[in-house]
């Protein structure tokens, strides 16, 4: 018996929400298990970075292509294929027994995740055409997505405590099967009759540019920043980016239409997208290392304390929407970015204390999470609302691409700063007594939460904690300054003082 139309909508909403939950969990649950993966799989710090970045880079690569393919060949069809792909890749991640295979499986998982993500909004828009029910559907989708991101750290920690690390990936297999059944039963097929051809040159050149820059930042210290190999990689990266700009200029239907940057609201909101992923989300990759190595907390305890950082992102958005209506996005988005930066500086003050604990970082963690909550939803709404409806899909794709590209680059950059800050501390302690190569090995081990080869240094634990604390000091300084700079640029692009003038003039005088 075929499901009724009402039941079809329910099934479709459940399918979209479950897939959003899994996507959010895959971003936020993995950081808490990275120190354990480094020990069990005998990996190093750079491989741990690639376990995260492989997923992010794959999402970025497939995002715009999947949107075009879904418009041309059917959103339901691409969604179903992406679910099957994601489930099989999650299974491969759980069965991986070395870092190389896990990194490759994570890349495949990111392809499925990115395709799932791009289909979700299109499915909801088609399945819920009425304004009121569409608003409720998107609200439910946003809440479930936020739950995945917010509770990911504690869920990952709990799975690790109750079972073993493969189940952090394998746990997605049963929900994927349920989501697949719901999607087949409930999602209606839809296409865009005006869908354009795939912008393959743009996709390839942009992907190569992002991968090249990320690889250069991650592998630069080992290759040598003046080595011919690294200089060649940087040259190829620059050429790829120039090729991307040229491809978008000559393509009849580019995936990135740069003319939309002439719209102040769109440009200001994109700076918000970049600001969140410049600082807040990449730091979450490294916070578990700080909690476990510097503060000595276990995996579960570290996951619980990470909730102070992530839960405000779930609670604050409804308040942020009210502020947007009252004060405009041009004020709310830069203010949210400024709050993230202030949170970073407060966390930095908390880590600098002689007896740093989780509560010394609590004010900064909460403030950064509140700032993210004030930025995230307004950014998404502003990018799509500031362009004509015919370009809303493209604007949404540019928003998501800006987030993922910035995230990938800053996962690598924060990792580089964490290692170099740790190395600077070791150099000051062991100046002249140990070789530079040995110190760099130690710095990489400490930054990954290990420091296993430091057993001959007494007291090794104190040395590691002190060095890692300095590395985090560098990371927090970088994140705070960077997000404040983007907040200032966003504010200048929005030009809210100009938008306020006509509105103020139109208001009647109060009696």
Protein Blocks (a to p, Z undefined) as FASTA:
>chain_A
ZZdfklmmmmmmmmmmmmmmmmmmmmmmmmmmmmmmmmmnopafklmmmmmmmmmmmmmm
mmmmmmmmmmmnopklmmmmmmmmmmmmmmmmmmpcbfklmmmmmmmmmmmmmmmmmmmm
mmmmmmmmbfklmmmmmmmmmmmmmmmmmmmmmmmmmmmmmmcfklmmmmmmmmmmmmmm
mmmmmmccdddfkbccddfklmmmmmmmmmmmmmmmmmmmmnopabfklmmmmmmmmmmm
mmmmmmmmmpmbdfbdfklmmpmklmmmmmmmmmmmmmmmmmmmmmmmmmmmmnopafkl
mmmmmmmmmmmmmmmmmmmmmmmmmnojklmmmmmmmmmmmmmmmmmmmmmpmbdcfklm
mmmmmmmmmmmmmmmmmmmmmmmmmpcfklmmmmmmmmmmmmmmmmmmmmmmmmmmmmmm
mmmmmmmmmgokacfklmmmmmmmmmnonommmmmpccfklmmmmmmmmmmmmmmmmmmm
mmmmmmmmmmmmnommlmmmmmmmmpccdZZ
